[in-house]
Amino acid sequence: MPYFKRPAYFKKPDYRDWPEEQKLRWCDNQIQLIDAALEAEDYLTALHFCDVALERIAYWPRYSFYIKLLYIYKSRACRCLGRDAEAEVWYKNAMIEYHRDNRGE
């Protein structure tokens, strides 16, 4: 099987190189999208936006506030979809992040 080089538009961008202000702006926009999806009772879309945001923010240090908020939003969306066990896991993850920040880890 021949090897074909992938075009540049198929490559995943490296989010770690973004400037700080762009990261913050992206996080704020993502939170607004999730909030709007939850208000519109579109819980699957909210879960999708949470997953996308968590995947990207995982590469950025010092964004634990957004991670906690995303865990809480994801817990809320899961609870509204009737996934109570999954919602409990995400809420516990938010509490772990909260206590980690308070201990200064």
N, C-alpha and C positions, 0 to 999 in steps of 0.2 A: 504494500500500500504506500503510495507516495506521500511525502510530507509536504503539507501546504502551510505556509506561514499565515497566521491569523492577521487580518487587517486590524489597524489600530482601533477602529471603532468597536471591535469585539473585546478588546482588552479592558479589564476592570481598572478604573482610575485609582491611583494611590491617594487615598484621602488623608494620609498622615502628613502630606506636604502642603495641605491647605493653610493659608494664614489664619491666625486666631480669630479675627473678626468674621471671616467667612464661615468658620466652624460654628461660632455662636449664632450667626444669622441663620445658618442651615438648621441648627437645633431648634431655634425659636419657630421657624417656619414649620418644621415637622411637628412640633407640639401643637401649633395652631391647626394643622391638618387633622391630627388625631382628635383634638377637642371638637372640631367641627363634625367629624365622622361620628363621634359619640353622641353629640347633640342631635344629629340627624338619625340616630338609632341604626347606623350602618356599622355594626360591630365587627363584621369580617374585614371591612376596609380598615377600621381602626387597628385590628390585630396585624394586618399586613403592614401598615405604616409603622407600628411598634417594632415589628421584626426587622424592617429595613433600617430603622433608626438604631436599634440595638446592635445590629451587625456593623454599622458604620462607626458608632461611638465606641465600640470595643477597642478600636485602634487608637483612640485619643485618651491620654491620661488627663486627670483633673476634671472629668465631666461627670462626677458621681451624682451631682444634683439632677442632671437630666436622666441618668440611669435610674435613679430612684423614682422619678416622675413617670418614666416609661414603664417601669415595673407596676406602678399603681394603676396607670391607664390600661395596661394589658390585663391586670387582675380584674378591673372593672368591666372590660369588654368580655372577658371569659365568663364572669358571673352573669352578665346579661344574656349570654348565649346558653346558659345552663351548664356550663363546665365548671362546677363548683370546686372540684378537686384541683384542677389546673389553676383556677383563680387563687386558691389558698397558697399554692406553691409560689406564684408570682408575688403575692402579698408578703409572704415570708422572706423572699429574696429582697424586697424593698426594705423590710425591717432589718435584715442583715446589713445592707448597705448603710442604713441610717445609723445603726450601732457602730459600724466600722468607722464612719465619719466622726462620731462623737468620741471614740477612743483615740482618734488621731492616727489610724493605720494608713 
